[in-house]
Amino acid sequence: MANFKLKSQPAVMGFTPERLAGFRGPLVMWGFGIGVTVSLFLSSVPIFKRDVLQKVPVLGDYYTDKTPDSDKPF
């Protein structure tokens, strides 16, 4: 007879950490896709553009407003 040791694992609604590890890849891909979609839809909002998009290292120069003050309506 083999000696098996039972270990208790924390579980929330039947999901253990071992079971959730299999969902890691798809969750990362969905999170990336949702992040890109939110950035695309909010890219025209000035506060999002200033606080988020201009601080991205590679894309920051693209979203910087270079319009002269004389050409701005407000």
Backbone torsions as a table, in degrees:
resi	resn	phi	psi	omega
1	MET	NA	130.3	-177.2
2	ALA	-81.5	150.7	177.9
3	ASN	-94.9	103.8	177.5
4	PHE	-101.6	134.6	177.0
5	LYS	-105.8	129.4	176.8
6	LEU	-92.3	131.1	177.2
7	LYS	-115.0	135.8	175.8
8	SER	-85.1	142.9	179.3
9	GLN	-125.0	144.7	175.4
10	PRO	-68.1	137.4	-179.3
11	ALA	-139.5	138.6	175.1
12	VAL	-118.2	114.7	-179.3
13	MET	54.2	36.9	177.0
14	GLY	86.5	-1.6	179.7
15	PHE	-98.1	119.5	176.8
16	THR	-98.7	163.6	177.9
17	PRO	-58.1	-35.5	178.9
18	GLU	-65.9	-38.3	-179.8
19	ARG	-71.5	-35.6	179.9
20	LEU	-72.8	-22.7	-178.8
21	ALA	-62.8	-27.9	178.7
22	GLY	-71.0	-19.9	-179.6
23	PHE	-91.9	-0.1	-174.4
24	ARG	-60.5	-48.6	-178.7
25	GLY	-61.4	-52.5	178.7
26	PRO	-61.8	-36.6	179.2
27	LEU	-66.5	-36.2	177.1
28	VAL	-66.1	-42.7	-179.6
29	MET	-66.2	-43.2	177.8
30	TRP	-64.2	-40.6	178.8
31	GLY	-63.1	-41.6	177.8
32	PHE	-63.8	-44.7	179.9
33	GLY	-63.3	-41.5	178.7
34	ILE	-67.0	-39.4	178.3
35	GLY	-62.8	-41.8	178.1
36	VAL	-65.9	-40.8	-179.8
37	THR	-65.0	-43.6	178.2
38	VAL	-63.1	-42.3	179.0
39	SER	-63.7	-37.9	178.9
40	LEU	-65.2	-46.8	-177.7
41	PHE	-71.7	-30.5	-178.1
42	LEU	-95.9	5.9	-176.4
43	SER	-67.7	-18.0	179.3
44	SER	-92.6	-6.4	178.8
45	VAL	-82.0	121.5	-173.4
46	PRO	-59.1	-40.9	-177.3
47	ILE	-69.3	-35.9	176.1
48	PHE	-68.3	-39.0	179.1
49	LYS	-63.6	-44.3	-177.8
50	ARG	-73.2	-44.2	-173.7
51	ASP	-83.4	-23.6	-175.5
52	VAL	-118.9	-58.7	-169.7
53	LEU	-69.6	-33.3	179.4
54	GLN	-73.2	-14.6	-179.3
55	LYS	-94.8	-2.3	175.1
56	VAL	-75.2	126.8	-172.1
57	PRO	-55.5	-44.3	-174.6
58	VAL	-85.6	-36.5	-174.4
59	LEU	-94.4	-4.2	-174.3
60	GLY	-59.2	-40.2	-179.4
61	ASP	-67.6	-30.2	180.0
62	TYR	-66.3	-36.5	-176.4
63	TYR	-93.6	0.3	177.0
64	THR	-74.4	131.1	-178.1
65	ASP	-79.8	115.3	-179.0
66	LYS	-110.0	17.2	179.6
67	THR	-74.5	132.0	177.8
68	PRO	-63.4	150.2	-179.0
69	ASP	-60.1	-28.8	-179.3
70	SER	-69.8	-20.8	-179.0
71	ASP	-95.9	-4.0	-179.8
72	LYS	-87.5	137.6	-176.8
73	PRO	-72.6	-25.3	-177.1
74	PHE	-122.4	NA	NA
